[in-house]
């Protein structure tokens, strides 16, 4: 089957000589000269004077002082954070040097996250980390980092890292880079040809082994893929990449216990990769191991708190709640929703998501009603002018949830609020009389709530009559 597939695909591939000559003719990686001519920018983010002086000296020795920005702001204010990112728009190439430490690690990781999303095509990054933050290495590589230096280090170590970023790519590097592109485009015949050339003519480096493993994995040659990934464990510094690849192989072959085993090995090196801990928890839940899942979800939240912003921690907790629901662990899901609400730094978008989640996934209209009410109250207390449309929508959603929970009850027993659904609607229309007027669905719901004989509200009926809506 695979042979037939390759035979068909390789008909479109030029002769081996022409094919590999084409790869060699591809544009080379950026050199220092082209970095300068492309208006490249080196940005140094560092608050520690000694490290900052070392970095600046190294950059000056490379003749790049005119292209340096020293950024000492810790970016805790979102405005400074956004302004810095927007200021990089004009540069065609960007080298970011970040010094992670206990004071700024979360802020800088958050910044790198956002820069990678916006500028990944032109970004190179070097991360300098304390030993305490060695555990975030995989996340750094996933966000454009090309090298990680662990303190203490010699000045020449940094210089060699910078130079390596701009060194002419070796033939092997260019083959691997091109081959990865072929895999992304599902041109498996071309990728296999490159894999075979590397195996026959070049040193089996760590990147080469993992690339060839990925080729075999794409072709369904699982034993060959596994052998390549296992050999990739020989590089101790980058062995976490081989662990991730072996976990990926187990995932494709539906071996969950094997996937958990390799992800745990990965976690021993990358102790702050919260996405990996969340994945392990997800897999444990799929095997009905709730206690173990809780352990890894807890590690995920703990790691996220150390390296990213509190609003992202809240988002992670909501993601975990979603995972729990997907695995029918409803009580666990409720626990994590409660944790998210208590976490603080929950903006109105995430609060709205939590309310929707409680209503539609947890079948908890009371809980959803409380959150929608909270959203409305928070909007009322804003220092700037209230967003009337948002406030109206929040109260309307609270009314719908309340109506679903208590609409068939004559006596309403609600712990947090004595309000009825009709009271919410009255409050909305008193401020925003045209709310939902042109939406038949909303208008119908409003009339239904107002007409409920078990929860009659004379003030609402009178207002709707006055507005010509009843």
Buried (B, 14 or more C-beta within 10 A) or exposed (E): EEEEEBEEBBEEBEEEEEBBEEBEEEEEBBEBEBBBEEEBBBBBBBBBEEBBEBBBEBBEEBEBEEBBEEBEBBBEEEEBBEEBBEEBEEBBBBBBBBBBBEEBBBBBBBBBBBBBEEBEEBBBBBBBBBEBBBBBBBBBBBBBBBBBBBBEEEEEBBBBBBEEBBBEBEBBBBBBBBBBBBBEEEBBBBBBBBBEBBEEEBEBBBBBBBBBBBBBBBBEBBEBBBBBBBBBBEBEEBBBBBBBBBBBBBBBBEBEEBBBBBBBBBBEBBBBBBBBBBBBBBBBBBEEBBEBBBBBBBBBBBBBBBBBBBBBBBBBBBBBBBBBBEBEBBEBBBBBBBBBBEBEEBEBEBBBBBBBBBBEBBEBBBBBBBBBBBBBEBBEEEEEEEEEEBBBBBBBBBBBBBBBBBBEEEEBEBEEBEBBBBBBBBBBBEEBEEBBBEEEEBBEBBBEBBBBEEBEBEEBBEBBEEEEBB
